């Protein structure tokens, strides 16, 4: 499948559109914006897709956008930020992405954000701190990331933060101590991480802390002794 017909706009009752592994698709038609009842848009392994239409912003009912392994995708449209119903955004393996739009911070309903294995990402926008409904953030295997924005400390509903194999990450912001709802923190193979902030001792609900092969860590903060919920 290389092209979607413009007649797609007539499917106004459609709630799910699955285009998984349509590697020949290089673009989506503007007509997609007419599908205002669409709740699930699955596009994993659409490796030829190089961009998304601005009309994506018209999908006001969209709850899940799956873009896993859309390796040709180099950017996300700013219009993504008006998808107020969006709960899951999966960008796993989008190796061509170099940035996330600041408008992503407007996704007030977002609960799950996966940017794992986005190897060209060198920074995360500070606007991520506005995603106050977020429960799961997966940033693992983003080898270009050297730091995390301090604004992540505002995500007090977050349960899981996965940073494994972020091999260039040298430090964690002290603000992570404000993630009072955090239950799992995965730092496996963060080989450049030289220290942990003392503020991690404030994560009294933390149940799982994985530091496997954090080879540059020479000591742990005494404050970790306060993590009495650790299993």
C-alpha positions in Angstrom: 0.0 0.0 0.0 1.6 3.3 -1.1 -1.2 5.8 -1.1 -4.5 6.2 0.9 -7.4 7.5 -1.1 -8.9 10.9 -0.4 -12.2 9.1 -0.2 -11.1 8.1 3.3 -12.7 11.3 4.5 -16.1 9.7 4.0 -15.5 7.2 6.8 -16.8 9.6 9.5 -18.0 6.9 11.9 -14.5 5.2 11.9 -13.1 4.7 15.4 -10.0 2.6 14.7 -7.6 2.8 11.7 -4.8 0.2 11.6 -2.1 0.7 8.9 0.6 -1.4 10.6 3.6 -2.4 8.5 2.5 -0.4 5.4 6.1 0.3 4.7 5.3 1.8 1.2 3.4 4.7 2.7 5.4 7.9 2.5 2.6 10.3 3.6 -0.9 10.4 5.0 -3.6 12.4 3.2 -5.1 15.6 4.6 -8.4 13.8 4.3 -7.4 12.0 7.5 -8.5 15.1 9.4 -12.2 14.4 8.5 -12.2 11.3 10.8 -13.3 13.2 13.8 -14.5 10.1 15.7 -11.2 8.2 15.3 -9.9 7.0 18.7 -7.0 4.7 17.7 -4.5 5.4 14.9 -2.0 2.5 14.5 1.0 3.2 12.2 3.8 1.0 13.6 6.5 0.0 11.1 5.3 2.5 8.5 9.0 2.9 7.8 8.5 5.0 4.7 6.5 7.7 6.5 8.5 10.9 6.6 5.9 13.2 8.2 2.4 13.6 9.5 -0.2 16.0 8.2 -1.2 19.1 10.1 -4.8 17.9 9.8 -3.9 15.3 12.5 -4.9 18.1 14.9 -8.5 17.7 13.8 -8.7 14.2 15.4 -10.2 15.5 18.6 -11.4 12.1 19.8 -8.0 10.4 19.3 -6.9 8.4 22.4 -4.0 6.4 21.1 -1.4 7.2 18.4 1.1 4.4 17.7 4.1 5.4 15.6 6.5 2.6 16.7 9.4 2.1 14.4 8.4 4.9 11.9 12.1 5.2 11.2 11.7 7.8 8.4 9.8 10.2 10.6 12.0 13.3 11.3 9.5 15.6 13.1 6.1 15.7 14.7 3.6 18.5 13.7 2.9 21.2 16.2 -0.8 20.4 15.7 -0.2 17.3 17.8 -0.6 19.6 20.8 -4.3 20.1 20.3 -5.2 16.4 20.7 -6.8 16.9 24.1 -8.1 13.3 24.4 -4.8 11.6 23.7 -3.8 9.2 26.4 -1.0 7.1 24.7 1.7 8.3 22.4 4.2 5.6 21.3 7.3 6.7 19.5 9.4 3.7 20.2 12.2 3.3 17.6 11.5 6.5 15.7 15.2 6.8 15.0 14.9 9.8 12.7 13.3 12.1 15.3 15.7 14.7 16.6 13.3 16.8 18.7 9.9 16.7 20.2 7.7 19.7 19.7 7.1 22.0 22.6 3.4 21.7 21.9 3.5 18.2 23.3 3.2 19.8 26.7 -0.4 20.7 26.0 -1.5 17.0 26.0 -3.3 17.3 29.3 -4.8 13.7 29.1 -1.6 11.9 28.2 -0.8 9.0 30.5 1.8 7.1 28.5 4.7 8.5 26.5 7.3 6.2 24.9 10.3 7.7 23.2 12.5 4.6 23.7 15.2 4.0 21.2 14.9 7.4 19.6 18.6 7.6 19.2 18.8 11.1 17.6 17.0 12.8 20.5 19.6 15.0 22.2 17.2 16.8 24.5 13.7 16.7 25.9 11.5 19.9 25.9 10.9 21.5 29.3 7.2 21.5 28.4 7.1 17.8 29.3 6.7 19.1 32.8 3.2 20.2 32.0 2.0 16.6 31.4 0.5 16.3 34.8 -1.6 13.2 34.0 1.5 11.2 32.8 1.9 7.9 34.6 4.6 6.2 32.4 7.5 7.8 30.7 9.9 5.6 28.8 13.1 7.3 27.6 15.3 4.2 27.5 18.0 3.6 24.9 18.1 7.3 23.9 21.8 7.4 23.6 22.0 11.1 22.6 20.5 12.4 25.8 23.0 13.8 28.2 20.5 15.4 30.7 16.9 15.5 31.7 14.9 18.8 32.1 14.3 19.8 35.7 10.7 20.3 34.9 10.1 16.5 35.0 9.8 17.0 38.7 6.3 18.3 38.2 5.0 14.9 37.1 3.8 13.9 40.5 1.3 11.3 39.1 4.1 9.3 37.3 4.4 5.7 38.4 7.2 4.5 36.1 10.3 6.2 34.7 12.4 4.1 32.4 15.9 5.4 31.6 17.8 2.1 30.9 20.6 2.2 28.4 20.7 6.0 28.3 24.5 5.7 28.0 25.3 9.4 27.7 23.2 10.5 30.7 25.7 11.9 33.2 23.3 13.1 35.9 19.7 13.2 37.1 18.0 16.5 38.2 17.4 16.9 41.9 13.8 17.7 41.0 13.2 13.9 40.5 12.8 13.8 44.3 9.4 15.5 43.8 8.0 12.5 42.0 6.1 11.3 45.0 4.0 8.8 43.1 7.0 7.0 41.5 7.1 3.3 42.0 9.7 2.1 39.4 12.9 3.8 38.4 15.0 1.9 35.9 18.6 3.1 35.4 20.1 0.0 34.0 23.3 0.5 31.9 23.3 4.2 32.4 27.1 3.9 32.1 28.0 7.6 32.3 25.9 8.3 35.4 28.4 9.3 38.1 26.1 10.1 41.0 22.5 10.0 42.2 20.9 13.0 43.7 20.2 12.9 47.4 16.7 13.9 46.7 15.9 10.3 45.6 15.5 9.6 49.2 12.2 11.5 49.1 10.7 8.8 46.8 9.1 7.0 49.7 6.7 5.0 47.5 9.5 3.6 45.3 9.3 -0.1 45.0 11.9 -0.9 42.3 15.2 0.8 41.7 17.5 -0.9 39.1 21.1 0.2 38.9 22.5 -2.8 37.0 25.8 -2.0 35.2 25.8 1.7 36.2 29.6 1.4 35.9 30.5 5.0 36.7 28.6 5.1 40.0 31.1 4.9 42.9 28.7 5.6 45.8 25.1 5.8 46.7 23.6 8.7 48.6 22.9 7.9 52.3 19.3 9.2 51.7 18.4 6.0 49.9 18.1 4.4 53.3 14.8 6.2 53.6 13.3 4.1 50.7 11.6 1.7 53.0 9.1 0.5 50.3 11.9 -0.9 48.0 11.4 -4.5 47.1 
